[in-house]
Amino acid sequence: MVSIAVSREDGGPAHEYGRVLDWEPPEHLRFEWRLSNFGPGERTEVDVRFETVGESTQVTVDLLNSKYSFSEEFLTEWLHSLGSKFLL
């Protein structure tokens, strides 16, 4: 597995934010995500699928094993903030 991000906050111990679980370019990425305030063993899996639709790319994001959820409106605004057009 490949680490997504490792950081040290204020010189403290390193924290690994996630690991890539599956990578099947260009269609699929699945990774686990773990913030520094998560409890032991607590993690979120993020499953991302990319599908060509005409001249665009449809991105499907599923959160697995998560206590968090995001509205379609939030995800739409977030994706548009990335500077690209996405279909939800």
N, C-alpha and C positions, 0 to 999 in steps of 0.2 A: 504494500500500500504506500501511497505517496501522501505526505503531509500537505495540507492546503496552506496553512499559515502558522508560523510559530513566532511568538513575540514575548518580550520581557516588559512588564509594566513597572516603571520606577525602579529598575534594577533588580526586581524580584525574580522568582523562578520562571523558567520558560513555560509558556502555555501553548499547547497544540490546539488550534481551533477546529480542525477537521482532518479527514482523510478521504482520499478518492477511493471509492469501493468498486466502481465499474466505469470504464472509459471505452466507448465504442464510437470513435469519430466516424462520420460527422453527425450521427443520429442520437447518441445517448450519453449522459453523464449522471452518475449517482455518487453522492458523497455524504458523509456524516458530518454534522456540524455540532460543535460543543462550545458554548460561551464560557468564560471564566467563572460565571456565577452559577453554572449548572451543578447539581449534586453529583455524587459518585455514581457512575454508570448511566447518568442521564445524557441523552443525545437526541438529536433530530436527524433523520435521514432526508435528504433532498434528492428527488428524482427528476431530472430534466431531460426532456425529449425535444428534438428538433426535427421538423418535417417541412419539406418544401411544398409550398402552396402557391402555384403560379410563379410569380416573380418574387414572392415573399417567403419568409420562414416563419412557420408557426412554432411557438415555444410553449411547451406544456410543463408546468412545475407542480409537482406533488410533494407535500410534506408528509413523511411517514414517521410514526412513533414520536409525534410532537405534541406538546401541550399548547403550542402556538398555532394560530390560524390567521389568515390574511384575506380580506375581502377582495373581490374582483376589482373594485375601484382602486384600492391601494396598489394592487399589482399592476394595473394599467398605468397609473401615474408613475410608479417606480420604473417600469419598462420604458415609458416615454422619456423619462429623465436620463436614460442612457444614451439618448440621441438617435435612436433608430425607431422605425415603425414596427410594431409587433401586433399580432392578432391574438386576442384572448377569447 
